[in-house]
Each structure stands twice: as C-alpha cells, then as structure tokens.
Amino acid sequence: MPASRPNLRTIAKHLGLSVTTVSRALKDGPEVKPGTVAKVKAAAEQIGYQPDARGVMLRTGKTMQVCSILYSPEVGDYGDPGFLAQVESLAQGLEVDRYSLVVLAQTSNKDPLEPVIRVHTQRMADAVVFSRTTSQDSRAKYCLQHDFP
C-alpha cells in the first residue's frame, strides 16, 4: 500500500503545532512568528508537502493554471525551436507566481471562440492565451465581456 501524501495534519503532528498554525505559516501569515514560519516551511520541504490543487481551487476559486489555446495548423511548428522557446518562456514566467501552463489544441474545423468559452465556463484555467488574433477578435471580445483575462 503506497504511503499517503503529506498534508497539513502531517506537518502539524510532526512539529507539535495546530493545523491552523501550519496553514498560516505556509502562507506567511503575520500572526505567526518568523521562526515558526521557517520551521514549518523547512518541515514541509523535508517531508515533500505540496498543496492539493483541488483544495486550493475550492478555497480560492482559482485553478492556478493559464491555458494556451493553439490553433491546430500550428502543430507543425511544435518542433520549431522558436516555438518551443516561446512555450517554455511562458511557462517559466507563470511559475514565478505558482501558475502552471496547460496547452489546448484548437482544431481547424471549429469556431475559434468555442475553446475559449469551454475553458471559461468549465473553469479549466484562470486565464487564456491565444494565437492568431484579429482586429475584431471574438475571443478577445468574449474575454473582455466576461472579465476573463
């Protein structure tokens, strides 16, 4: 039987602290002493604690993901070093704020707006990046109307 994933209770038990204190310490809460914050973060790293993305989404309403919607004819570009560097750069920029990049391929026979609506309504990501924009782009208009970055 595989070992269970470390969680806030695991850290709290390990350090003899309350779950609330551990949670606040991991968020750099001002009500927790700096020494305790350091101790909690060190223990979290030592035992391999990672926040559960589903729990974060339930608490905050954020997926911590940005979706890049790529037009399928660009598939031939995937092996292009410039294209790969662009995707890597975007992913690295998002990692600074603990966001992940997800890529969604848009097939050529569908309305370009459809995947944007799907990502938004299904809460697949907190924002979208799309290519091949036009001056009167329906995707950009939709995002603006729905306050969806």
N, C-alpha and C positions, 0 to 999 in steps of 0.2 A: 504494500500500500504506500503510495507516494506521500511524502511529508506535506503538511498543509502549508499554504502560503503565509508568510509572516504578516500580521496585521497590527493595528494599534494596540490591541489587547496583549499581543506577544511582547511588544516593546514595553508596555506598562508593567507587565508581570516581571519581565527581565530586570527592570530598573526599580521596581517597587514604587511606581508612580500611578496616578489615576489616568484613565484613558483620556479624560478631558485635558489634563496637563500635557500629555504626549501630543494630542491633536493640536493644541495651541502652540506648543513648542515647534512642531514641524511647520507651522505657518508663521513662525517668528512673531508670535503674539506678544505684545508689550507687557502683558500681565505675567509673563514667565521670565524668571531670572536668566540672564545671558548664559550663565554657567550650566543651567538646566537645559537650555536650548541646545547648547553644544553637546552635552552628554546624550540627549535624546537623538540628535542627528547622527552622532557617531555610532550609537547602538543601532539605529535604523539602517545605516550603511553596512555595518558589520553583519547583521542578520539578513540583509538582502531585501529589506522592506521596499515595496513600490506601491504607491496609491492605486487603488482599484478604479479604473477609468469609469466603470458603470456607477460606482458610488459617488465619484466626483460629479458625474453628469446629473445624478439625482439631486445632489445637494446644491449645485451651482447653476444647473441648466445649460452648462457648456460641455461640448464634446471634446474640446481641446484638439480639434482637427480642422485643417483647412483642406478643401477639396479642389484639386486642379482638374478641370474638365478639358480633356484633349480631344480634338477633332480626329476621327479615325484615319483620314488620309495622312495625318502626320505620323502614323505608325512607322512609316518608312524612315522617319527622322530619328527614331528611338536609338539607333546605333550611332548617330552623329555625335561626335564628342562635344560640339557646341550645345546641342540639345540636352545631353546628359549633364553637362556642367550647369546649365540653367536650372534643371530639376534639383540637382544637388545643392546649388546655391540657395534656392527657395527653401528646401528642407532644412538646411543649416540655419538660415535666418529665423525660421519658425521655432527651431529647437531652443533658441535663446529664451523664448517665453514659454517653453514646455509644450508647444504645439507640435502635432505630427502632420505630415503631408500625406494625403490619400489621393490617388490618381484614378479618375474615372474616364474611360474611353467613350466618346460620343460617336455613334455610328452615323455614317453619312446619309442614311435614308430617314433619319428622324429630325424633327424640328429642334433646332439648337436650344430653344428655351426649355424643352422637356427635362433634360437632366438637371438644369438649374432649379426648376420647380421641385423636382424629386428630392434633390439634396436639401432644399429649404424645408419642404413640408414634412419630410421624414426625419428631419433633424440629424442628418448624416454628418454635418460639419457646421462650424460656426461662421464660415465664410467660404467664398468660392473665388477661384482664379480661372479665367477662361481665355482662350486664344481667338484669333480671327475676328476681332471686334469691328463693327461698322459705325458710321456716324449716327445712325438711328437704331442702335442695337437693342433688340427687345429684351435681351438678357440683362443688360445694364439697367434698362428702364424697370424691369421687374424687381431687381435688387434694390433700386432706389425707392420704389413704391412700398416695398416690404421691410425697409430698414435692415437689409441683409447685406453685410459687407462682402 
